[in-house]
Amino acid sequence: MVEMVLKEISDVIVSGETVKLSSFGSFTVREKGLRVGRNPKTGKEVPIPPRRVAVFKPSNIMKQRINEGVGSEARSEEAAE
């Protein structure tokens, strides 16, 4: 069942549409243009061709859940020492 849902989400994203999952976030496709990059070994400039990339943007609810207790985790670790 999970694989079927993921396949459907993937198919929609590949077609260029946005997938929004309530209280979770949105998956979109972004177009990246031609740009110049650098080979890290040689330092030589190389062209990076245009491409499409998948982007995930978490919902405000998800961001809030991720950040809940961030400060309290550090404090509880210090107290345990």
N, CA and C atoms as a LAMMPS dump frame, in Angstrom:
ITEM: TIMESTEP
0
ITEM: NUMBER OF ATOMS
243
ITEM: BOX BOUNDS ff ff ff
-5.0000000000000000e+02 5.0000000000000000e+02
-5.0000000000000000e+02 5.0000000000000000e+02
-5.0000000000000000e+02 5.0000000000000000e+02
ITEM: ATOMS id mol type element x y z
1 1 1 N 0.823 -1.19 0
2 1 2 C 0 0 0
3 1 3 C 0.876 1.267 0
4 2 1 N 1.91 1.269 0.864
5 2 2 C 2.802 2.419 0.935
6 2 3 C 3.516 2.613 -0.405
7 3 1 N 3.969 1.514 -1.005
8 3 2 C 4.646 1.597 -2.296
9 3 3 C 3.726 2.176 -3.37
10 4 1 N 2.447 1.833 -3.326
11 4 2 C 1.491 2.37 -4.297
12 4 3 C 1.344 3.886 -4.123
13 5 1 N 1.261 4.332 -2.884
14 5 2 C 1.131 5.761 -2.607
15 5 3 C 2.383 6.505 -3.065
16 6 1 N 3.569 5.959 -2.746
17 6 2 C 4.813 6.595 -3.166
18 6 3 C 4.951 6.643 -4.684
19 7 1 N 4.512 5.59 -5.368
20 7 2 C 4.557 5.581 -6.832
21 7 3 C 3.649 6.664 -7.398
22 8 1 N 2.474 6.813 -6.843
23 8 2 C 1.54 7.853 -7.303
24 8 3 C 2.127 9.247 -7.083
25 9 1 N 2.701 9.473 -5.911
26 9 2 C 3.333 10.764 -5.628
27 9 3 C 4.467 11.013 -6.611
28 10 1 N 5.302 10.003 -6.838
29 10 2 C 6.421 10.137 -7.778
30 10 3 C 5.942 10.465 -9.182
31 11 1 N 4.911 9.778 -9.64
32 11 2 C 4.38 10.016 -10.987
33 11 3 C 3.887 11.451 -11.145
34 12 1 N 3.223 11.973 -10.119
35 12 2 C 2.699 13.338 -10.174
36 12 3 C 3.845 14.343 -10.18
37 13 1 N 4.861 14.118 -9.35
38 13 2 C 6.008 15.024 -9.302
39 13 3 C 6.737 15.027 -10.645
40 14 1 N 6.954 13.844 -11.222
41 14 2 C 7.645 13.737 -12.511
42 14 3 C 6.896 14.499 -13.597
43 15 1 N 5.574 14.51 -13.522
44 15 2 C 4.78 15.219 -14.525
45 15 3 C 4.858 16.739 -14.347
46 16 1 N 5.481 17.19 -13.258
47 16 2 C 5.663 18.625 -13.041
48 16 3 C 4.643 19.253 -12.119
49 17 1 N 3.736 18.46 -11.585
50 17 2 C 2.718 19 -10.678
51 17 3 C 3.232 19.011 -9.242
52 18 1 N 2.584 19.803 -8.395
53 18 2 C 2.917 19.888 -6.977
54 18 3 C 2.083 18.876 -6.204
55 19 1 N 2.716 18.222 -5.233
56 19 2 C 2.006 17.297 -4.345
57 19 3 C 2.034 17.908 -2.955
58 20 1 N 0.846 18.159 -2.389
59 20 2 C 0.741 18.722 -1.044
60 20 3 C 0.16 17.667 -0.111
61 21 1 N 0.874 17.427 0.986
62 21 2 C 0.397 16.501 2.011
63 21 3 C 0.099 17.33 3.255
64 22 1 N -1.162 17.372 3.627
65 22 2 C -1.617 18.201 4.73
66 22 3 C -0.813 17.932 6
67 23 1 N -0.388 18.988 6.662
68 23 2 C 0.378 18.959 7.914
69 23 3 C 1.766 18.348 7.755
70 24 1 N 2.18 18.04 6.526
71 24 2 C 3.489 17.441 6.296
72 24 3 C 4.362 18.348 5.44
73 25 1 N 3.911 18.643 4.212
74 25 2 C 4.679 19.527 3.344
75 25 3 C 4.305 19.351 1.891
76 26 1 N 5.097 19.978 1.01
77 26 2 C 4.834 19.953 -0.429
78 26 3 C 6.071 19.499 -1.19
79 27 1 N 5.836 18.71 -2.216
80 27 2 C 6.88 18.297 -3.139
81 27 3 C 6.629 19.013 -4.457
82 28 1 N 7.662 19.668 -4.991
83 28 2 C 7.536 20.35 -6.267
84 28 3 C 8.759 20.046 -7.128
85 29 1 N 8.675 20.417 -8.395
86 29 2 C 9.803 20.302 -9.302
87 29 3 C 10.259 21.708 -9.632
88 30 1 N 11.563 21.934 -9.54
89 30 2 C 12.127 23.24 -9.843
90 30 3 C 13.077 23.107 -11.025
91 31 1 N 13.017 24.075 -11.915
92 31 2 C 13.913 24.1 -13.077
93 31 3 C 15.176 24.859 -12.694
94 32 1 N 16.323 24.242 -12.901
95 32 2 C 17.6 24.923 -12.661
96 32 3 C 18.242 25.187 -14.012
97 33 1 N 18.68 26.392 -14.222
98 33 2 C 19.273 26.785 -15.493
99 33 3 C 20.735 26.39 -15.601
100 34 1 N 21.294 26.646 -16.762
101 34 2 C 22.712 26.421 -17.01
102 34 3 C 23.525 27.286 -16.056
103 35 1 N 24.562 26.704 -15.462
104 35 2 C 25.426 27.474 -14.582
105 35 3 C 26.843 26.924 -14.655
106 36 1 N 27.76 27.681 -14.122
107 36 2 C 29.165 27.274 -14.12
108 36 3 C 29.515 26.775 -12.728
109 37 1 N 30.132 25.597 -12.671
110 37 2 C 30.588 25.04 -11.409
111 37 3 C 32.092 24.832 -11.458
112 38 1 N 32.636 24.281 -10.397
113 38 2 C 34.071 24.014 -10.336
114 38 3 C 34.331 22.568 -9.972
115 39 1 N 35.305 21.976 -10.656
116 39 2 C 35.764 20.644 -10.291
117 39 3 C 36.559 20.8 -8.999
118 40 1 N 36.143 20.137 -7.906
119 40 2 C 36.824 20.334 -6.627
120 40 3 C 38.283 19.864 -6.623
121 41 1 N 38.609 18.876 -7.457
122 41 2 C 39.99 18.383 -7.488
123 41 3 C 40.921 19.33 -8.241
124 42 1 N 40.464 19.797 -9.399
125 42 2 C 41.343 20.59 -10.263
126 42 3 C 41.101 22.088 -10.156
127 43 1 N 39.917 22.48 -9.685
128 43 2 C 39.566 23.894 -9.627
129 43 3 C 39.122 24.446 -10.975
130 44 1 N 39.093 23.589 -11.984
131 44 2 C 38.707 24.017 -13.335
132 44 3 C 37.197 24.263 -13.402
133 45 1 N 36.801 25.347 -14.086
134 45 2 C 35.38 25.648 -14.265
135 45 3 C 34.783 24.698 -15.298
136 46 1 N 33.583 24.198 -14.992
137 46 2 C 32.869 23.302 -15.914
138 46 3 C 31.409 23.732 -15.985
139 47 1 N 30.802 23.643 -17.171
140 47 2 C 29.379 24.002 -17.266
141 47 3 C 28.504 22.898 -16.672
142 48 1 N 27.49 23.311 -15.934
143 48 2 C 26.502 22.381 -15.387
144 48 3 C 25.224 22.595 -16.194
145 49 1 N 24.768 21.559 -16.907
146 49 2 C 23.617 21.736 -17.796
147 49 3 C 22.312 22 -17.026
148 50 1 N 21.323 22.567 -17.716
149 50 2 C 20.018 22.775 -17.074
150 50 3 C 19.423 21.43 -16.648
151 51 1 N 18.653 21.461 -15.57
152 51 2 C 18.039 20.221 -15.089
153 51 3 C 16.824 20.534 -14.239
154 52 1 N 16.069 19.5 -13.967
155 52 2 C 14.915 19.6 -13.08
156 52 3 C 15.262 18.879 -11.791
157 53 1 N 14.884 19.466 -10.65
158 53 2 C 15.157 18.848 -9.357
159 53 3 C 13.881 18.806 -8.528
160 54 1 N 13.77 17.76 -7.715
161 54 2 C 12.648 17.65 -6.793
162 54 3 C 12.987 18.444 -5.536
163 55 1 N 12.011 19.194 -5.032
164 55 2 C 12.202 20.03 -3.852
165 55 3 C 11.101 19.715 -2.855
166 56 1 N 11.474 19.588 -1.579
167 56 2 C 10.495 19.376 -0.515
168 56 3 C 10.495 20.602 0.377
169 57 1 N 9.302 21.118 0.656
170 57 2 C 9.149 22.239 1.576
171 57 3 C 8.227 21.779 2.707
172 58 1 N 8.761 21.682 3.932
173 58 2 C 7.916 21.239 5.043
174 58 3 C 6.85 22.274 5.389
175 59 1 N 5.712 21.794 5.863
176 59 2 C 4.642 22.7 6.278
177 59 3 C 5.04 23.388 7.577
178 60 1 N 4.343 24.459 7.912
179 60 2 C 4.605 25.155 9.175
180 60 3 C 4.367 24.244 10.367
181 61 1 N 3.375 23.376 10.261
182 61 2 C 3.087 22.424 11.342
183 61 3 C 4.27 21.482 11.532
184 62 1 N 4.843 20.98 10.425
185 62 2 C 5.99 20.081 10.506
186 62 3 C 7.203 20.804 11.075
187 63 1 N 7.439 22.045 10.628
188 63 2 C 8.557 22.821 11.163
189 63 3 C 8.417 23.005 12.668
190 64 1 N 7.212 23.301 13.108
191 64 2 C 6.955 23.503 14.534
192 64 3 C 7.233 22.213 15.312
193 65 1 N 6.759 21.081 14.779
194 65 2 C 6.975 19.791 15.459
195 65 3 C 8.457 19.449 15.537
196 66 1 N 9.195 19.755 14.468
197 66 2 C 10.632 19.47 14.451
198 66 3 C 11.351 20.297 15.504
199 67 1 N 10.943 21.533 15.673
200 67 2 C 11.632 22.446 16.577
201 67 3 C 11.145 22.395 18.018
202 68 1 N 10.057 21.694 18.289
203 68 2 C 9.575 21.575 19.669
204 68 3 C 10.608 20.835 20.497
205 69 1 N 10.945 21.388 21.615
206 69 2 C 11.837 20.697 22.53
207 69 3 C 13.304 20.729 22.146
208 70 1 N 13.689 21.472 21.107
209 70 2 C 15.094 21.518 20.717
210 70 3 C 15.944 22.026 21.871
211 71 1 N 15.528 23.079 22.513
212 71 2 C 16.271 23.608 23.654
213 71 3 C 16.222 22.675 24.854
214 72 1 N 15.1 22.012 25.076
215 72 2 C 14.962 21.151 26.243
216 72 3 C 15.814 19.885 26.099
217 73 1 N 16.076 19.415 24.873
218 73 2 C 16.919 18.244 24.669
219 73 3 C 18.338 18.528 25.158
220 74 1 N 18.868 19.689 24.807
221 74 2 C 20.215 20.067 25.215
222 74 3 C 20.291 20.185 26.749
223 75 1 N 19.247 20.781 27.335
224 75 2 C 19.234 20.93 28.794
225 75 3 C 19.152 19.581 29.486
226 76 1 N 18.364 18.635 28.969
227 76 2 C 18.227 17.339 29.62
228 76 3 C 19.515 16.53 29.493
229 77 1 N 20.273 16.703 28.395
230 77 2 C 21.562 16.031 28.26
231 77 3 C 22.572 16.573 29.266
232 78 1 N 22.562 17.888 29.475
233 78 2 C 23.47 18.49 30.451
234 78 3 C 23.133 18.027 31.863
235 79 1 N 21.869 17.893 32.169
236 79 2 C 21.431 17.46 33.492
237 79 3 C 21.833 16.008 33.751
238 80 1 N 21.874 15.192 32.699
239 80 2 C 22.218 13.784 32.853
240 80 3 C 23.698 13.596 33.175
241 81 1 N 24.532 14.566 32.804
242 81 2 C 25.965 14.453 33.05
243 81 3 C 26.263 14.742 34.455
